[in-house]
Amino acid sequence: MIVMILDATKRAEQRALLEAELDAVGIRLNQDPPNIYLKPKTAGGVKITFQATPKYLDQKMLYNILKDYRILNAEVLIRDEDGMYCMSDWPLLHLLLTPSATRNLPN
């Protein structure tokens, strides 16, 4: 759990700035993990299955994301419609999804 203690004398958007900085380094606050199944295989190439039609992701883009992480043989099942955001971060091992609590300090 991440606890953010904010100063009331600072700007109102201080929390948004902190969340953006954490998001940039791979810490996602108050988000559920992506609903993606990825099973690496030893041979056979990449088999991609979508349960719901994705908004911003197609098979070629997904193949290129996996290729960037050197995953050339795998079985992938994407259950979310919003798979682009999730899939680009999913292979990273340092990705952290955590709840947060915020407290504003009085003046």
Phi and psi restraints in degrees (range 20) as a CNS / XPLOR table:
assign (resid 1 and name C) (resid 2 and name N)
       (resid 2 and name CA) (resid 2 and name C) 1.0 -106.6 20.0 2
assign (resid 2 and name N) (resid 2 and name CA)
       (resid 2 and name C) (resid 3 and name N) 1.0 128.1 20.0 2
assign (resid 2 and name C) (resid 3 and name N)
       (resid 3 and name CA) (resid 3 and name C) 1.0 -109.6 20.0 2
assign (resid 3 and name N) (resid 3 and name CA)
       (resid 3 and name C) (resid 4 and name N) 1.0 121.4 20.0 2
assign (resid 3 and name C) (resid 4 and name N)
       (resid 4 and name CA) (resid 4 and name C) 1.0 -105.6 20.0 2
assign (resid 4 and name N) (resid 4 and name CA)
       (resid 4 and name C) (resid 5 and name N) 1.0 123.9 20.0 2
assign (resid 4 and name C) (resid 5 and name N)
       (resid 5 and name CA) (resid 5 and name C) 1.0 -109.9 20.0 2
assign (resid 5 and name N) (resid 5 and name CA)
       (resid 5 and name C) (resid 6 and name N) 1.0 114.5 20.0 2
assign (resid 5 and name C) (resid 6 and name N)
       (resid 6 and name CA) (resid 6 and name C) 1.0 -104.1 20.0 2
assign (resid 6 and name N) (resid 6 and name CA)
       (resid 6 and name C) (resid 7 and name N) 1.0 146.0 20.0 2
assign (resid 6 and name C) (resid 7 and name N)
       (resid 7 and name CA) (resid 7 and name C) 1.0 -87.6 20.0 2
assign (resid 7 and name N) (resid 7 and name CA)
       (resid 7 and name C) (resid 8 and name N) 1.0 127.2 20.0 2
assign (resid 7 and name C) (resid 8 and name N)
       (resid 8 and name CA) (resid 8 and name C) 1.0 -68.7 20.0 2
assign (resid 8 and name N) (resid 8 and name CA)
       (resid 8 and name C) (resid 9 and name N) 1.0 -18.6 20.0 2
assign (resid 8 and name C) (resid 9 and name N)
       (resid 9 and name CA) (resid 9 and name C) 1.0 -84.3 20.0 2
assign (resid 9 and name N) (resid 9 and name CA)
       (resid 9 and name C) (resid 10 and name N) 1.0 -8.5 20.0 2
assign (resid 9 and name C) (resid 10 and name N)
       (resid 10 and name CA) (resid 10 and name C) 1.0 -85.5 20.0 2
assign (resid 10 and name N) (resid 10 and name CA)
       (resid 10 and name C) (resid 11 and name N) 1.0 175.4 20.0 2
assign (resid 10 and name C) (resid 11 and name N)
       (resid 11 and name CA) (resid 11 and name C) 1.0 -64.4 20.0 2
assign (resid 11 and name N) (resid 11 and name CA)
       (resid 11 and name C) (resid 12 and name N) 1.0 158.1 20.0 2
assign (resid 11 and name C) (resid 12 and name N)
       (resid 12 and name CA) (resid 12 and name C) 1.0 -68.4 20.0 2
assign (resid 12 and name N) (resid 12 and name CA)
       (resid 12 and name C) (resid 13 and name N) 1.0 -27.4 20.0 2
assign (resid 12 and name C) (resid 13 and name N)
       (resid 13 and name CA) (resid 13 and name C) 1.0 -87.3 20.0 2
assign (resid 13 and name N) (resid 13 and name CA)
       (resid 13 and name C) (resid 14 and name N) 1.0 15.1 20.0 2
assign (resid 13 and name C) (resid 14 and name N)
       (resid 14 and name CA) (resid 14 and name C) 1.0 -59.3 20.0 2
assign (resid 14 and name N) (resid 14 and name CA)
       (resid 14 and name C) (resid 15 and name N) 1.0 -41.2 20.0 2
assign (resid 14 and name C) (resid 15 and name N)
       (resid 15 and name CA) (resid 15 and name C) 1.0 -64.2 20.0 2
assign (resid 15 and name N) (resid 15 and name CA)
       (resid 15 and name C) (resid 16 and name N) 1.0 -43.7 20.0 2
assign (resid 15 and name C) (resid 16 and name N)
       (resid 16 and name CA) (resid 16 and name C) 1.0 -61.9 20.0 2
assign (resid 16 and name N) (resid 16 and name CA)
       (resid 16 and name C) (resid 17 and name N) 1.0 -39.2 20.0 2
assign (resid 16 and name C) (resid 17 and name N)
       (resid 17 and name CA) (resid 17 and name C) 1.0 -64.8 20.0 2
assign (resid 17 and name N) (resid 17 and name CA)
       (resid 17 and name C) (resid 18 and name N) 1.0 -42.5 20.0 2
assign (resid 17 and name C) (resid 18 and name N)
       (resid 18 and name CA) (resid 18 and name C) 1.0 -64.4 20.0 2
assign (resid 18 and name N) (resid 18 and name CA)
       (resid 18 and name C) (resid 19 and name N) 1.0 -42.0 20.0 2
assign (resid 18 and name C) (resid 19 and name N)
       (resid 19 and name CA) (resid 19 and name C) 1.0 -64.5 20.0 2
assign (resid 19 and name N) (resid 19 and name CA)
       (resid 19 and name C) (resid 20 and name N) 1.0 -38.1 20.0 2
assign (resid 19 and name C) (resid 20 and name N)
       (resid 20 and name CA) (resid 20 and name C) 1.0 -65.4 20.0 2
assign (resid 20 and name N) (resid 20 and name CA)
       (resid 20 and name C) (resid 21 and name N) 1.0 -39.8 20.0 2
assign (resid 20 and name C) (resid 21 and name N)
       (resid 21 and name CA) (resid 21 and name C) 1.0 -65.0 20.0 2
assign (resid 21 and name N) (resid 21 and name CA)
       (resid 21 and name C) (resid 22 and name N) 1.0 -42.8 20.0 2
assign (resid 21 and name C) (resid 22 and name N)
       (resid 22 and name CA) (resid 22 and name C) 1.0 -65.2 20.0 2
assign (resid 22 and name N) (resid 22 and name CA)
       (resid 22 and name C) (resid 23 and name N) 1.0 -38.6 20.0 2
assign (resid 22 and name C) (resid 23 and name N)
       (resid 23 and name CA) (resid 23 and name C) 1.0 -63.5 20.0 2
assign (resid 23 and name N) (resid 23 and name CA)
       (resid 23 and name C) (resid 24 and name N) 1.0 -36.6 20.0 2
assign (resid 23 and name C) (resid 24 and name N)
       (resid 24 and name CA) (resid 24 and name C) 1.0 -66.6 20.0 2
assign (resid 24 and name N) (resid 24 and name CA)
       (resid 24 and name C) (resid 25 and name N) 1.0 -27.9 20.0 2
assign (resid 24 and name C) (resid 25 and name N)
       (resid 25 and name CA) (resid 25 and name C) 1.0 -98.9 20.0 2
assign (resid 25 and name N) (resid 25 and name CA)
       (resid 25 and name C) (resid 26 and name N) 1.0 8.3 20.0 2
assign (resid 25 and name C) (resid 26 and name N)
       (resid 26 and name CA) (resid 26 and name C) 1.0 97.7 20.0 2
assign (resid 26 and name N) (resid 26 and name CA)
       (resid 26 and name C) (resid 27 and name N) 1.0 12.3 20.0 2
assign (resid 26 and name C) (resid 27 and name N)
       (resid 27 and name CA) (resid 27 and name C) 1.0 -104.5 20.0 2
assign (resid 27 and name N) (resid 27 and name CA)
       (resid 27 and name C) (resid 28 and name N) 1.0 113.8 20.0 2
assign (resid 27 and name C) (resid 28 and name N)
       (resid 28 and name CA) (resid 28 and name C) 1.0 -100.6 20.0 2
assign (resid 28 and name N) (resid 28 and name CA)
       (resid 28 and name C) (resid 29 and name N) 1.0 119.1 20.0 2
assign (resid 28 and name C) (resid 29 and name N)
       (resid 29 and name CA) (resid 29 and name C) 1.0 -89.6 20.0 2
assign (resid 29 and name N) (resid 29 and name CA)
       (resid 29 and name C) (resid 30 and name N) 1.0 135.4 20.0 2
assign (resid 29 and name C) (resid 30 and name N)
       (resid 30 and name CA) (resid 30 and name C) 1.0 54.4 20.0 2
assign (resid 30 and name N) (resid 30 and name CA)
       (resid 30 and name C) (resid 31 and name N) 1.0 40.2 20.0 2
assign (resid 30 and name C) (resid 31 and name N)
       (resid 31 and name CA) (resid 31 and name C) 1.0 -123.1 20.0 2
assign (resid 31 and name N) (resid 31 and name CA)
       (resid 31 and name C) (resid 32 and name N) 1.0 147.9 20.0 2
assign (resid 31 and name C) (resid 32 and name N)
       (resid 32 and name CA) (resid 32 and name C) 1.0 -80.7 20.0 2
assign (resid 32 and name N) (resid 32 and name CA)
       (resid 32 and name C) (resid 33 and name N) 1.0 152.8 20.0 2
assign (resid 32 and name C) (resid 33 and name N)
       (resid 33 and name CA) (resid 33 and name C) 1.0 -65.8 20.0 2
assign (resid 33 and name N) (resid 33 and name CA)
       (resid 33 and name C) (resid 34 and name N) 1.0 152.2 20.0 2
assign (resid 33 and name C) (resid 34 and name N)
       (resid 34 and name CA) (resid 34 and name C) 1.0 -64.1 20.0 2
assign (resid 34 and name N) (resid 34 and name CA)
       (resid 34 and name C) (resid 35 and name N) 1.0 145.7 20.0 2
assign (resid 34 and name C) (resid 35 and name N)
       (resid 35 and name CA) (resid 35 and name C) 1.0 -92.2 20.0 2
assign (resid 35 and name N) (resid 35 and name CA)
       (resid 35 and name C) (resid 36 and name N) 1.0 70.9 20.0 2
assign (resid 35 and name C) (resid 36 and name N)
       (resid 36 and name CA) (resid 36 and name C) 1.0 -127.7 20.0 2
assign (resid 36 and name N) (resid 36 and name CA)
       (resid 36 and name C) (resid 37 and name N) 1.0 135.7 20.0 2
assign (resid 36 and name C) (resid 37 and name N)
       (resid 37 and name CA) (resid 37 and name C) 1.0 -111.6 20.0 2
assign (resid 37 and name N) (resid 37 and name CA)
       (resid 37 and name C) (resid 38 and name N) 1.0 124.7 20.0 2
assign (resid 37 and name C) (resid 38 and name N)
       (resid 38 and name CA) (resid 38 and name C) 1.0 -132.2 20.0 2
assign (resid 38 and name N) (resid 38 and name CA)
       (resid 38 and name C) (resid 39 and name N) 1.0 120.4 20.0 2
assign (resid 38 and name C) (resid 39 and name N)
       (resid 39 and name CA) (resid 39 and name C) 1.0 -121.5 20.0 2
assign (resid 39 and name N) (resid 39 and name CA)
       (resid 39 and name C) (resid 40 and name N) 1.0 108.5 20.0 2
assign (resid 39 and name C) (resid 40 and name N)
       (resid 40 and name CA) (resid 40 and name C) 1.0 -65.8 20.0 2
assign (resid 40 and name N) (resid 40 and name CA)
       (resid 40 and name C) (resid 41 and name N) 1.0 143.3 20.0 2
assign (resid 40 and name C) (resid 41 and name N)
       (resid 41 and name CA) (resid 41 and name C) 1.0 -124.1 20.0 2
assign (resid 41 and name N) (resid 41 and name CA)
       (resid 41 and name C) (resid 42 and name N) 1.0 166.6 20.0 2
assign (resid 41 and name C) (resid 42 and name N)
       (resid 42 and name CA) (resid 42 and name C) 1.0 -85.8 20.0 2
assign (resid 42 and name N) (resid 42 and name CA)
       (resid 42 and name C) (resid 43 and name N) 1.0 -27.3 20.0 2
assign (resid 42 and name C) (resid 43 and name N)
       (resid 43 and name CA) (resid 43 and name C) 1.0 -156.1 20.0 2
assign (resid 43 and name N) (resid 43 and name CA)
       (resid 43 and name C) (resid 44 and name N) 1.0 168.1 20.0 2
assign (resid 43 and name C) (resid 44 and name N)
       (resid 44 and name CA) (resid 44 and name C) 1.0 110.1 20.0 2
assign (resid 44 and name N) (resid 44 and name CA)
       (resid 44 and name C) (resid 45 and name N) 1.0 -3.6 20.0 2
assign (resid 44 and name C) (resid 45 and name N)
       (resid 45 and name CA) (resid 45 and name C) 1.0 79.6 20.0 2
assign (resid 45 and name N) (resid 45 and name CA)
       (resid 45 and name C) (resid 46 and name N) 1.0 -163.9 20.0 2
assign (resid 45 and name C) (resid 46 and name N)
       (resid 46 and name CA) (resid 46 and name C) 1.0 -105.5 20.0 2
assign (resid 46 and name N) (resid 46 and name CA)
       (resid 46 and name C) (resid 47 and name N) 1.0 126.7 20.0 2
assign (resid 46 and name C) (resid 47 and name N)
       (resid 47 and name CA) (resid 47 and name C) 1.0 -110.3 20.0 2
assign (resid 47 and name N) (resid 47 and name CA)
       (resid 47 and name C) (resid 48 and name N) 1.0 119.1 20.0 2
assign (resid 47 and name C) (resid 48 and name N)
       (resid 48 and name CA) (resid 48 and name C) 1.0 -113.4 20.0 2
assign (resid 48 and name N) (resid 48 and name CA)
       (resid 48 and name C) (resid 49 and name N) 1.0 130.2 20.0 2
assign (resid 48 and name C) (resid 49 and name N)
       (resid 49 and name CA) (resid 49 and name C) 1.0 -130.9 20.0 2
assign (resid 49 and name N) (resid 49 and name CA)
       (resid 49 and name C) (resid 50 and name N) 1.0 133.7 20.0 2
assign (resid 49 and name C) (resid 50 and name N)
       (resid 50 and name CA) (resid 50 and name C) 1.0 -111.1 20.0 2
assign (resid 50 and name N) (resid 50 and name CA)
       (resid 50 and name C) (resid 51 and name N) 1.0 127.6 20.0 2
assign (resid 50 and name C) (resid 51 and name N)
       (resid 51 and name CA) (resid 51 and name C) 1.0 -80.8 20.0 2
assign (resid 51 and name N) (resid 51 and name CA)
       (resid 51 and name C) (resid 52 and name N) 1.0 -36.5 20.0 2
assign (resid 51 and name C) (resid 52 and name N)
       (resid 52 and name CA) (resid 52 and name C) 1.0 -122.5 20.0 2
assign (resid 52 and name N) (resid 52 and name CA)
       (resid 52 and name C) (resid 53 and name N) 1.0 149.0 20.0 2
assign (resid 52 and name C) (resid 53 and name N)
       (resid 53 and name CA) (resid 53 and name C) 1.0 -67.3 20.0 2
assign (resid 53 and name N) (resid 53 and name CA)
       (resid 53 and name C) (resid 54 and name N) 1.0 118.2 20.0 2
assign (resid 53 and name C) (resid 54 and name N)
       (resid 54 and name CA) (resid 54 and name C) 1.0 -74.0 20.0 2
assign (resid 54 and name N) (resid 54 and name CA)
       (resid 54 and name C) (resid 55 and name N) 1.0 151.7 20.0 2
assign (resid 54 and name C) (resid 55 and name N)
       (resid 55 and name CA) (resid 55 and name C) 1.0 -78.1 20.0 2
assign (resid 55 and name N) (resid 55 and name CA)
       (resid 55 and name C) (resid 56 and name N) 1.0 -45.9 20.0 2
assign (resid 55 and name C) (resid 56 and name N)
       (resid 56 and name CA) (resid 56 and name C) 1.0 -121.6 20.0 2
assign (resid 56 and name N) (resid 56 and name CA)
       (resid 56 and name C) (resid 57 and name N) 1.0 13.0 20.0 2
assign (resid 56 and name C) (resid 57 and name N)
       (resid 57 and name CA) (resid 57 and name C) 1.0 -129.8 20.0 2
assign (resid 57 and name N) (resid 57 and name CA)
       (resid 57 and name C) (resid 58 and name N) 1.0 133.6 20.0 2
assign (resid 57 and name C) (resid 58 and name N)
       (resid 58 and name CA) (resid 58 and name C) 1.0 -124.9 20.0 2
assign (resid 58 and name N) (resid 58 and name CA)
       (resid 58 and name C) (resid 59 and name N) 1.0 176.7 20.0 2
assign (resid 58 and name C) (resid 59 and name N)
       (resid 59 and name CA) (resid 59 and name C) 1.0 -64.4 20.0 2
assign (resid 59 and name N) (resid 59 and name CA)
       (resid 59 and name C) (resid 60 and name N) 1.0 -38.1 20.0 2
assign (resid 59 and name C) (resid 60 and name N)
       (resid 60 and name CA) (resid 60 and name C) 1.0 -65.1 20.0 2
assign (resid 60 and name N) (resid 60 and name CA)
       (resid 60 and name C) (resid 61 and name N) 1.0 -43.3 20.0 2
assign (resid 60 and name C) (resid 61 and name N)
       (resid 61 and name CA) (resid 61 and name C) 1.0 -64.6 20.0 2
assign (resid 61 and name N) (resid 61 and name CA)
       (resid 61 and name C) (resid 62 and name N) 1.0 -42.2 20.0 2
assign (resid 61 and name C) (resid 62 and name N)
       (resid 62 and name CA) (resid 62 and name C) 1.0 -63.7 20.0 2
assign (resid 62 and name N) (resid 62 and name CA)
       (resid 62 and name C) (resid 63 and name N) 1.0 -41.8 20.0 2
assign (resid 62 and name C) (resid 63 and name N)
       (resid 63 and name CA) (resid 63 and name C) 1.0 -61.0 20.0 2
assign (resid 63 and name N) (resid 63 and name CA)
       (resid 63 and name C) (resid 64 and name N) 1.0 -41.0 20.0 2
assign (resid 63 and name C) (resid 64 and name N)
       (resid 64 and name CA) (resid 64 and name C) 1.0 -67.0 20.0 2
assign (resid 64 and name N) (resid 64 and name CA)
       (resid 64 and name C) (resid 65 and name N) 1.0 -36.8 20.0 2
assign (resid 64 and name C) (resid 65 and name N)
       (resid 65 and name CA) (resid 65 and name C) 1.0 -63.7 20.0 2
assign (resid 65 and name N) (resid 65 and name CA)
       (resid 65 and name C) (resid 66 and name N) 1.0 -45.7 20.0 2
assign (resid 65 and name C) (resid 66 and name N)
       (resid 66 and name CA) (resid 66 and name C) 1.0 -64.4 20.0 2
assign (resid 66 and name N) (resid 66 and name CA)
       (resid 66 and name C) (resid 67 and name N) 1.0 -37.9 20.0 2
assign (resid 66 and name C) (resid 67 and name N)
       (resid 67 and name CA) (resid 67 and name C) 1.0 -64.3 20.0 2
assign (resid 67 and name N) (resid 67 and name CA)
       (resid 67 and name C) (resid 68 and name N) 1.0 -37.1 20.0 2
assign (resid 67 and name C) (resid 68 and name N)
       (resid 68 and name CA) (resid 68 and name C) 1.0 -60.9 20.0 2
assign (resid 68 and name N) (resid 68 and name CA)
       (resid 68 and name C) (resid 69 and name N) 1.0 -33.4 20.0 2
assign (resid 68 and name C) (resid 69 and name N)
       (resid 69 and name CA) (resid 69 and name C) 1.0 -94.4 20.0 2
assign (resid 69 and name N) (resid 69 and name CA)
       (resid 69 and name C) (resid 70 and name N) 1.0 12.8 20.0 2
assign (resid 69 and name C) (resid 70 and name N)
       (resid 70 and name CA) (resid 70 and name C) 1.0 59.0 20.0 2
assign (resid 70 and name N) (resid 70 and name CA)
       (resid 70 and name C) (resid 71 and name N) 1.0 39.0 20.0 2
assign (resid 70 and name C) (resid 71 and name N)
       (resid 71 and name CA) (resid 71 and name C) 1.0 -106.5 20.0 2
assign (resid 71 and name N) (resid 71 and name CA)
       (resid 71 and name C) (resid 72 and name N) 1.0 100.1 20.0 2
assign (resid 71 and name C) (resid 72 and name N)
       (resid 72 and name CA) (resid 72 and name C) 1.0 -104.6 20.0 2
assign (resid 72 and name N) (resid 72 and name CA)
       (resid 72 and name C) (resid 73 and name N) 1.0 -17.0 20.0 2
assign (resid 72 and name C) (resid 73 and name N)
       (resid 73 and name CA) (resid 73 and name C) 1.0 -131.7 20.0 2
assign (resid 73 and name N) (resid 73 and name CA)
       (resid 73 and name C) (resid 74 and name N) 1.0 111.5 20.0 2
assign (resid 73 and name C) (resid 74 and name N)
       (resid 74 and name CA) (resid 74 and name C) 1.0 -164.5 20.0 2
assign (resid 74 and name N) (resid 74 and name CA)
       (resid 74 and name C) (resid 75 and name N) 1.0 162.4 20.0 2
assign (resid 74 and name C) (resid 75 and name N)
       (resid 75 and name CA) (resid 75 and name C) 1.0 -112.1 20.0 2
assign (resid 75 and name N) (resid 75 and name CA)
       (resid 75 and name C) (resid 76 and name N) 1.0 124.0 20.0 2
assign (resid 75 and name C) (resid 76 and name N)
       (resid 76 and name CA) (resid 76 and name C) 1.0 -123.0 20.0 2
assign (resid 76 and name N) (resid 76 and name CA)
       (resid 76 and name C) (resid 77 and name N) 1.0 130.5 20.0 2
assign (resid 76 and name C) (resid 77 and name N)
       (resid 77 and name CA) (resid 77 and name C) 1.0 -125.8 20.0 2
assign (resid 77 and name N) (resid 77 and name CA)
       (resid 77 and name C) (resid 78 and name N) 1.0 119.7 20.0 2
assign (resid 77 and name C) (resid 78 and name N)
       (resid 78 and name CA) (resid 78 and name C) 1.0 -109.2 20.0 2
assign (resid 78 and name N) (resid 78 and name CA)
       (resid 78 and name C) (resid 79 and name N) 1.0 119.8 20.0 2
assign (resid 78 and name C) (resid 79 and name N)
       (resid 79 and name CA) (resid 79 and name C) 1.0 -98.7 20.0 2
assign (resid 79 and name N) (resid 79 and name CA)
       (resid 79 and name C) (resid 80 and name N) 1.0 -15.1 20.0 2
assign (resid 79 and name C) (resid 80 and name N)
       (resid 80 and name CA) (resid 80 and name C) 1.0 -91.8 20.0 2
assign (resid 80 and name N) (resid 80 and name CA)
       (resid 80 and name C) (resid 81 and name N) 1.0 151.8 20.0 2
assign (resid 80 and name C) (resid 81 and name N)
       (resid 81 and name CA) (resid 81 and name C) 1.0 -75.7 20.0 2
assign (resid 81 and name N) (resid 81 and name CA)
       (resid 81 and name C) (resid 82 and name N) 1.0 -30.5 20.0 2
assign (resid 81 and name C) (resid 82 and name N)
       (resid 82 and name CA) (resid 82 and name C) 1.0 -97.3 20.0 2
assign (resid 82 and name N) (resid 82 and name CA)
       (resid 82 and name C) (resid 83 and name N) 1.0 56.8 20.0 2
assign (resid 82 and name C) (resid 83 and name N)
       (resid 83 and name CA) (resid 83 and name C) 1.0 -77.6 20.0 2
assign (resid 83 and name N) (resid 83 and name CA)
       (resid 83 and name C) (resid 84 and name N) 1.0 -19.6 20.0 2
assign (resid 83 and name C) (resid 84 and name N)
       (resid 84 and name CA) (resid 84 and name C) 1.0 -61.5 20.0 2
assign (resid 84 and name N) (resid 84 and name CA)
       (resid 84 and name C) (resid 85 and name N) 1.0 -50.5 20.0 2
assign (resid 84 and name C) (resid 85 and name N)
       (resid 85 and name CA) (resid 85 and name C) 1.0 -64.0 20.0 2
assign (resid 85 and name N) (resid 85 and name CA)
       (resid 85 and name C) (resid 86 and name N) 1.0 -43.4 20.0 2
assign (resid 85 and name C) (resid 86 and name N)
       (resid 86 and name CA) (resid 86 and name C) 1.0 -69.5 20.0 2
assign (resid 86 and name N) (resid 86 and name CA)
       (resid 86 and name C) (resid 87 and name N) 1.0 -42.3 20.0 2
assign (resid 86 and name C) (resid 87 and name N)
       (resid 87 and name CA) (resid 87 and name C) 1.0 -71.0 20.0 2
assign (resid 87 and name N) (resid 87 and name CA)
       (resid 87 and name C) (resid 88 and name N) 1.0 -31.8 20.0 2
assign (resid 87 and name C) (resid 88 and name N)
       (resid 88 and name CA) (resid 88 and name C) 1.0 -68.2 20.0 2
assign (resid 88 and name N) (resid 88 and name CA)
       (resid 88 and name C) (resid 89 and name N) 1.0 -26.7 20.0 2
assign (resid 88 and name C) (resid 89 and name N)
       (resid 89 and name CA) (resid 89 and name C) 1.0 -99.4 20.0 2
assign (resid 89 and name N) (resid 89 and name CA)
       (resid 89 and name C) (resid 90 and name N) 1.0 -19.3 20.0 2
assign (resid 89 and name C) (resid 90 and name N)
       (resid 90 and name CA) (resid 90 and name C) 1.0 -59.3 20.0 2
assign (resid 90 and name N) (resid 90 and name CA)
       (resid 90 and name C) (resid 91 and name N) 1.0 -43.5 20.0 2
assign (resid 90 and name C) (resid 91 and name N)
       (resid 91 and name CA) (resid 91 and name C) 1.0 -68.8 20.0 2
assign (resid 91 and name N) (resid 91 and name CA)
       (resid 91 and name C) (resid 92 and name N) 1.0 -15.8 20.0 2
assign (resid 91 and name C) (resid 92 and name N)
       (resid 92 and name CA) (resid 92 and name C) 1.0 -69.1 20.0 2
assign (resid 92 and name N) (resid 92 and name CA)
       (resid 92 and name C) (resid 93 and name N) 1.0 129.1 20.0 2
assign (resid 92 and name C) (resid 93 and name N)
       (resid 93 and name CA) (resid 93 and name C) 1.0 -78.5 20.0 2
assign (resid 93 and name N) (resid 93 and name CA)
       (resid 93 and name C) (resid 94 and name N) 1.0 -22.9 20.0 2
assign (resid 93 and name C) (resid 94 and name N)
       (resid 94 and name CA) (resid 94 and name C) 1.0 -87.9 20.0 2
assign (resid 94 and name N) (resid 94 and name CA)
       (resid 94 and name C) (resid 95 and name N) 1.0 3.0 20.0 2
assign (resid 94 and name C) (resid 95 and name N)
       (resid 95 and name CA) (resid 95 and name C) 1.0 -65.2 20.0 2
assign (resid 95 and name N) (resid 95 and name CA)
       (resid 95 and name C) (resid 96 and name N) 1.0 132.1 20.0 2
assign (resid 95 and name C) (resid 96 and name N)
       (resid 96 and name CA) (resid 96 and name C) 1.0 -126.2 20.0 2
assign (resid 96 and name N) (resid 96 and name CA)
       (resid 96 and name C) (resid 97 and name N) 1.0 122.0 20.0 2
assign (resid 96 and name C) (resid 97 and name N)
       (resid 97 and name CA) (resid 97 and name C) 1.0 -107.0 20.0 2
assign (resid 97 and name N) (resid 97 and name CA)
       (resid 97 and name C) (resid 98 and name N) 1.0 120.8 20.0 2
assign (resid 97 and name C) (resid 98 and name N)
       (resid 98 and name CA) (resid 98 and name C) 1.0 -145.1 20.0 2
assign (resid 98 and name N) (resid 98 and name CA)
       (resid 98 and name C) (resid 99 and name N) 1.0 148.6 20.0 2
assign (resid 98 and name C) (resid 99 and name N)
       (resid 99 and name CA) (resid 99 and name C) 1.0 -75.9 20.0 2
assign (resid 99 and name N) (resid 99 and name CA)
       (resid 99 and name C) (resid 100 and name N) 1.0 161.0 20.0 2
assign (resid 99 and name C) (resid 100 and name N)
       (resid 100 and name CA) (resid 100 and name C) 1.0 -134.3 20.0 2
assign (resid 100 and name N) (resid 100 and name CA)
       (resid 100 and name C) (resid 101 and name N) 1.0 156.6 20.0 2
assign (resid 100 and name C) (resid 101 and name N)
       (resid 101 and name CA) (resid 101 and name C) 1.0 -131.3 20.0 2
assign (resid 101 and name N) (resid 101 and name CA)
       (resid 101 and name C) (resid 102 and name N) 1.0 135.4 20.0 2
assign (resid 101 and name C) (resid 102 and name N)
       (resid 102 and name CA) (resid 102 and name C) 1.0 -121.5 20.0 2
assign (resid 102 and name N) (resid 102 and name CA)
       (resid 102 and name C) (resid 103 and name N) 1.0 138.1 20.0 2
assign (resid 102 and name C) (resid 103 and name N)
       (resid 103 and name CA) (resid 103 and name C) 1.0 -133.8 20.0 2
assign (resid 103 and name N) (resid 103 and name CA)
       (resid 103 and name C) (resid 104 and name N) 1.0 128.2 20.0 2
assign (resid 103 and name C) (resid 104 and name N)
       (resid 104 and name CA) (resid 104 and name C) 1.0 -93.3 20.0 2
assign (resid 104 and name N) (resid 104 and name CA)
       (resid 104 and name C) (resid 105 and name N) 1.0 130.1 20.0 2
assign (resid 104 and name C) (resid 105 and name N)
       (resid 105 and name CA) (resid 105 and name C) 1.0 -80.9 20.0 2
assign (resid 105 and name N) (resid 105 and name CA)
       (resid 105 and name C) (resid 106 and name N) 1.0 138.3 20.0 2
assign (resid 105 and name C) (resid 106 and name N)
       (resid 106 and name CA) (resid 106 and name C) 1.0 -72.9 20.0 2
assign (resid 106 and name N) (resid 106 and name CA)
       (resid 106 and name C) (resid 107 and name N) 1.0 162.8 20.0 2
